[in-house]
Amino acid sequence: MRAGEPLDKIFLNGMRFYAYHGVLPEERRLGQHFEVDVVLELVLRHAGLRDELALTVNYADVYRLVEEIMTGEPVQLVESLAERIARAVLGGFPCEAVRVRVVKPNPPIAGHYHAVGVEIERRRDDA
């Protein structure tokens, strides 16, 4: 990346997975749905001008990485999932920053709400 060059964004929104994460034993035994959004910040000008996949990030590769983490080893916290995804994206793709949102649409919490979750942003300098 050239100094001063603006960062663009690649996003994957609404990725859905069925997985076995959670604090409660029922969550880890029965599983539940999760939704994940990922936004990568990088320079896309060169890929756009030259029309070359090698100059950008393949969305399918990002999806597979997120899927591997979401359906992999269970964790208790969605915060842990978000951190794992952020670190893996920064470690595996040429982006300067990543924003990760992990949502539990139907957590075992009494009350009326649409969903719960976390959103984090990490920069390459943080990783």
C-alpha positions in Angstrom: 0.0 0.0 0.0 1.3 3.5 -0.9 1.3 6.1 1.9 -1.9 8.2 1.7 -3.7 5.8 -0.5 -7.4 5.5 0.7 -8.5 2.1 2.1 -11.5 0.5 0.5 -13.7 -2.2 1.9 -14.7 -5.8 1.1 -17.6 -7.1 3.1 -19.3 -10.4 3.7 -22.6 -9.9 5.5 -25.1 -12.3 7.0 -23.0 -15.4 6.9 -25.0 -18.0 8.8 -23.7 -21.0 10.7 -25.0 -23.6 13.1 -22.5 -24.2 15.9 -22.0 -25.2 19.5 -20.6 -22.2 21.3 -21.9 -20.7 24.5 -21.6 -20.5 28.3 -24.6 -22.7 29.1 -24.4 -26.5 28.7 -27.5 -26.5 26.5 -25.9 -24.2 24.0 -22.9 -26.5 23.7 -25.0 -29.6 23.6 -27.9 -28.5 21.3 -26.1 -25.8 19.3 -27.7 -22.6 17.8 -27.6 -20.3 14.9 -25.0 -17.6 14.5 -24.6 -14.8 12.0 -21.3 -13.2 11.1 -20.4 -10.0 9.2 -16.8 -9.3 8.2 -15.4 -6.1 6.7 -11.8 -6.0 5.4 -10.1 -2.7 4.8 -7.5 -2.7 2.0 -6.6 -0.9 -1.2 -8.8 -2.2 -4.1 -7.8 0.4 -6.8 -5.3 -1.8 -8.5 -7.6 -4.9 -8.6 -10.3 -2.7 -10.0 -8.2 -1.1 -12.7 -6.4 -4.3 -13.8 -9.4 -6.7 -13.2 -7.1 -9.3 -11.5 -8.2 -11.5 -8.6 -4.6 -11.8 -7.5 -4.7 -8.1 -6.5 -7.7 -8.4 -4.2 -9.1 -10.9 -1.7 -11.2 -13.9 -2.8 -14.5 -13.7 -0.9 -14.8 -17.5 -1.0 -11.5 -17.8 0.9 -12.7 -15.5 3.6 -16.0 -17.4 3.9 -14.2 -20.7 4.3 -11.9 -19.3 7.0 -14.9 -17.9 9.0 -16.8 -21.2 8.5 -13.8 -23.2 9.8 -13.7 -21.1 13.0 -17.4 -21.0 13.6 -17.9 -24.7 13.1 -14.6 -25.6 14.8 -13.6 -25.9 18.5 -16.4 -24.6 20.7 -15.8 -21.5 22.9 -17.9 -19.9 25.6 -18.0 -16.3 24.4 -18.9 -14.6 21.1 -16.1 -12.2 22.0 -13.7 -15.2 21.6 -15.1 -16.1 18.2 -14.8 -12.5 17.0 -11.2 -12.3 18.1 -10.3 -15.6 16.4 -11.9 -14.5 13.2 -10.1 -11.1 13.3 -6.7 -12.6 14.0 -7.2 -15.2 11.3 -8.3 -12.7 8.7 -5.4 -10.3 9.5 -3.0 -13.2 9.4 -4.3 -14.7 6.2 -5.2 -11.8 3.9 -3.5 -8.5 2.8 -5.8 -6.2 4.7 -4.9 -3.3 7.0 -7.9 -3.7 9.3 -10.9 -6.0 9.8 -14.3 -5.5 11.5 -16.0 -8.6 12.8 -19.6 -8.8 14.0 -20.9 -12.1 15.6 -24.6 -12.3 16.4 -26.7 -14.8 18.3 -30.2 -14.3 16.8 -31.9 -16.5 19.5 -29.8 -16.7 22.7 -31.3 -18.4 25.7 -32.2 -15.0 27.4 -35.7 -14.2 28.6 -37.0 -11.0 27.2 -37.9 -9.3 23.9 -35.0 -8.3 21.5 -34.0 -8.9 18.0 -30.5 -10.4 18.6 -27.4 -10.0 20.8 -23.8 -10.0 19.8 -20.5 -8.2 19.6 -18.6 -6.2 17.0 -14.9 -5.6 17.1 -12.4 -3.8 14.9 -8.7 -4.8 14.8 -5.9 -3.2 12.8 -2.8 -5.0 11.5 -0.8 -3.1 14.1 -2.9 -4.7 16.9 -2.4 -8.3 15.6 
